Amino acid sequence: MEDENAEDMEVEILSSMWPEDIDAAGKKFNVEKPGVDQDLLEDLTFSEEPSIVDFKRLLELTNYSEKGSSQLSYLVKNWELKQEKAVILLREELENLRKQQHGFELKKLEILEEHMFEDYEYGGDKRPISILDHEVYEIFQDVPKRRSDVIVQDESLEIEDEYDINTVKYWKQRALHLENLLNTSVQREQILLGKLEESIEKLEKQSSPVEELSQILKRADNFLHFVLQNAPVVIGHQDKDLRYRFIYNHFPSLGEEDIIGKTDVEILKGGGVKESQDFKREVLEKGIPGKREITFETELFGAKTFLIYVEPVFSKAGETIGVNYMGMEITDQVKQREKMAKLREEIAVQKARETELNKTIHITEETMRAKQMLATMSHEIRSPLSGIISVAEILSTTMLDKDQKQLLSVMLSSGDLVLQLINDILDFSKVESGVMKLEATKFRPREVIKHVLQTAAASLKKMLILEGHVQDDVPVEVIGDVLRIRQILTNLISNAVKFTHEGKIKINLYVIADPCPEDQKKHEKNVPRSHETTVWIQCDVQDTGIGIPENALSSLFKNYMQAGADTARKYGGTGLGLAICKQLVELMGGRLTVSSKVNYGSTFTFVLPHKVPQACESLDETDEYQDVGDDDASMDEDDVNCGFFQFNTRTLGSLFSSNGSGPTHEVTRNEVEFDKPDGFSVPVETSSKFNLENSNTNHTGLDKERPTHDPCVQKNRPLKTNTSTRVDSGTTRPRILLVEDHVVNVMVAKRMMKQLNQDMDVVNNGVEALRAVHRCDYSLILMDVCMPVMDGLQATRLIRSYEKNGNWDEARLAGVDLQDQILKEPRKRVPIIAMTANAMSESAEECFANGMDSFITKPVTLQNLKQCLQQYLPSYETL
Amino acid sequence: MTSFGAVRLRTDMNRLLSLLFHQGVLDEQFLQLQQLQDQTSPNFVSEVVTIYFHESEKQLRNLRNLLLDREMWDYVKLGIHLNQLMGSSSSIGAKRVRNICAAFRNAVEQNNRSACMRALEVLEHEYCYLKNKLHELFQIEQQRVLGDAVRYPGVMHQQ
């Protein structure tokens, strides 16, 4: 049987691509009976090229491998069964025919006997035919009635019998008839025999097992192709040397001859090939099927990932003789999977970051709240504290004995310290919360340096030299927030003083190249017609103090941090100062850095961009300056351009010598030391001169501080004439007018003025104010806004109109009858300060719009009254 | 009166003041007022406050009459009186009275008569409270001044 099958297979070589596990053909593939689904398959065209098979190997396989042989034997058994069935059928048919033949032969014999009997009867005695007939009939009856047609004939015979039974003619006829019947019967028999032979022949022809098998195979093959036609799979079989014996690949890139009989390594080159080969070998050796994902990186088909399944194939003896191999391309899936993994990872990271952020936000919120709290508290503390300090200040002006004075001075200094601290905290929170606004005002850097050094020297309790060097290229005037710059400088200087026990503290000021020219360019682009050019001014504050260890430098600018815990204990302070300085400098667009060496000193450096006012503008300005400070200019003309200042404690030594608290012996020693190299002593007048000058610059500075309130500032010009005239007249005291309707407020204000050593006229409403202004000249008017009869705004407007036009026409229109005066000169502009109960900005706007110069929020305090006087009565300080 | 008594009086005064500050009845302006008091005018604060009370009682009467006048709703006059009361209150540092005045003025501006009535009642109550407390304060102060007049240096040393 097997040989036969093998032959069949060879016959089928051209079309078969039957895989090794042929036993699955019946079950796993579920092939349907031909004809039922033939139509379906007829529409499909199969390309049979992709599969390449080594048939010899297939034969071998079927011969030697367990599966192959069982598969074959199954097919053969199937065929055998069919053949047997056919044989049985044929045999039955044969039997039938034989029986029929037998019947006919019997009949023929009977008929012959009948004829012989007829002949006999015909020649001799006559017997009653009926008996014979009966006998004949009886014998006839014994003949097996197989066929109905025969029986029918018999009946007709009987019928005929009844008609004329005894005639010779009848019998002759009957014999003839039977003869005919016999003939036809024989004929039929012959036909049947022929048919039988034919059938047998056909049977033999039809039942070729090869055809059957090949049809089954073909169908399965078609189905396989149908299923696999677009699948990205490669199916193959490799022998135990891992040479390909069969491969199915729908998208082949190599010809048959390139694959069959070769190993993976021989066919492909690149990454993954070796791995797959090794894996196959492993499966081959272990005899256990396995799956693996392998990424190939070959020249032939690029980078692709395959999931390969390899199972061993055993021979009947149980030896592995090869592997079945199936690979599916899963490059996209792997990519997706990797993408998913990456996404998942990212999500995890994101989540972690989110929680981190939430934590940070939470902490920040807490911090903000704490800071807010601190700011609020500081603010709350500041008000009563300023009360305490003011009271102490007032107390110090009263008659006290020496001990009391000393106690009071301690109280004042402590109070100032706390106030400074609270101001620091408030400043700090202001900068942090972005509330801090910077002003842009013109100022003279040299003066600022001088003033700062002077102030520092004034409060110096150690023997130190304070020096200021300003390079010549630093402009005389620049624009910036002078108050903040002063704050920074003061902070840095006081810091330097705090940590320096002997030596020098130096300020160097010089112009440097633009550290970020692009920034400037951008800026210039934004403001194309800017009148100013920007200079970067660097300021070094250098001391010869204890220095800062390197590891502390990083935390130096952090809030509330000092270089070390023991430093904090030894030197005190909040550690906020530098943080504020840094913030302020950065707020102004600059940088603050520090370099230091322990025991040799530190240098704090900050670089700030400053705009330089255009020449025309500064001309205008200097005009004013010269007017204001004629005396100032004559006194130290070179001071404007002088680049060197030096102060030391000795200058103010007389002030402190009475104190007796300082280390006196050291003072003297230093004095001697300093005397020699210095060679120049700053006379005490210098400081007072500075004061004078500063009060002047101060007030001009304030003029410029409100550049937005243009109308006032423009009209403010006459103020300088005012100053100069007063300087001319010399001793006249400024006349102050208070316009206030309420008794209590009048009382308080009067009392305050008394403490400030100023006399003051009081009127109760706007009309009275007009009359008072009409009567005599005032240097300053404090004007309540809400008053009966005529409010402060209207009164101010009328006064301004009078100043402008020199007549009281408008006042008359308003119902106030005043006589016009003959003017001696153009009227000067009186500063009018509003006093408002509600400090809302709109009312401030209203005040400015009506020609007021400034406003004080009620309740009026000694402090803001004093400030106001300082600002608007230039002679106030000197009085 | 012993020096101990003087200390106690001073403590009482401070305590009362701090209570008033704490309650927000007074603000630092009152301290300003106290600063303004010196030898040349030893009773400055009490003088000012007395005038304040005198004036304010007039204002309050006016306010009440204006509000009770059913036919007329003169918010201009109301506003003037309130402004005056507000100004003087802030001048002596009567913070709470001042704040209620502000609220009152808002009510006037909104033409809300019932809110005005409520505000007036609160204002009167606040005013009485302030008056009582300040009287108390001045009483203690008077006692203290009487005591201090003799023992001032000694007390200072003990402190």
Chai-1 contact restraints between the chains, C-beta under 6 A:
chainA,res_idxA,chainB,res_idxB,connection_type,confidence,min_distance_angstrom,max_distance_angstrom,comment,restraint_id
A,S383,B,E28,contact,1.0,0.0,6.0,A-B,restraint_1
A,G387,B,E28,contact,1.0,0.0,6.0,A-B,restraint_2
A,G387,B,L31,contact,1.0,0.0,6.0,A-B,restraint_3
A,S390,B,Q35,contact,1.0,0.0,6.0,A-B,restraint_4
A,V391,B,Q35,contact,1.0,0.0,6.0,A-B,restraint_5
A,I394,B,Q35,contact,1.0,0.0,6.0,A-B,restraint_6
A,H742,B,Q84,contact,1.0,0.0,6.0,A-B,restraint_7
A,H742,B,G87,contact,1.0,0.0,6.0,A-B,restraint_8
A,H742,B,S88,contact,1.0,0.0,6.0,A-B,restraint_9
A,V743,B,I51,contact,1.0,0.0,6.0,A-B,restraint_10
A,V743,B,E55,contact,1.0,0.0,6.0,A-B,restraint_11
A,V744,B,V48,contact,1.0,0.0,6.0,A-B,restraint_12
A,V744,B,I51,contact,1.0,0.0,6.0,A-B,restraint_13
A,V744,B,Y52,contact,1.0,0.0,6.0,A-B,restraint_14
A,V744,B,S88,contact,1.0,0.0,6.0,A-B,restraint_15
A,V744,B,S91,contact,1.0,0.0,6.0,A-B,restraint_16
A,N745,B,G87,contact,1.0,0.0,6.0,A-B,restraint_17
A,N745,B,S91,contact,1.0,0.0,6.0,A-B,restraint_18
A,M747,B,V48,contact,1.0,0.0,6.0,A-B,restraint_19
A,V748,B,S91,contact,1.0,0.0,6.0,A-B,restraint_20
A,R751,B,L36,contact,1.0,0.0,6.0,A-B,restraint_21
A,R751,B,F44,contact,1.0,0.0,6.0,A-B,restraint_22
A,C786,B,N83,contact,1.0,0.0,6.0,A-B,restraint_23
A,A837,B,M86,contact,1.0,0.0,6.0,A-B,restraint_24
A,A837,B,G87,contact,1.0,0.0,6.0,A-B,restraint_25
A,K858,B,G87,contact,1.0,0.0,6.0,A-B,restraint_26
A,K858,B,S90,contact,1.0,0.0,6.0,A-B,restraint_27
A,P859,B,Q29,contact,1.0,0.0,6.0,A-B,restraint_28
A,P859,B,S90,contact,1.0,0.0,6.0,A-B,restraint_29
A,P859,B,S91,contact,1.0,0.0,6.0,A-B,restraint_30
A,T861,B,Q32,contact,1.0,0.0,6.0,A-B,restraint_31
A,L862,B,Q32,contact,1.0,0.0,6.0,A-B,restraint_32
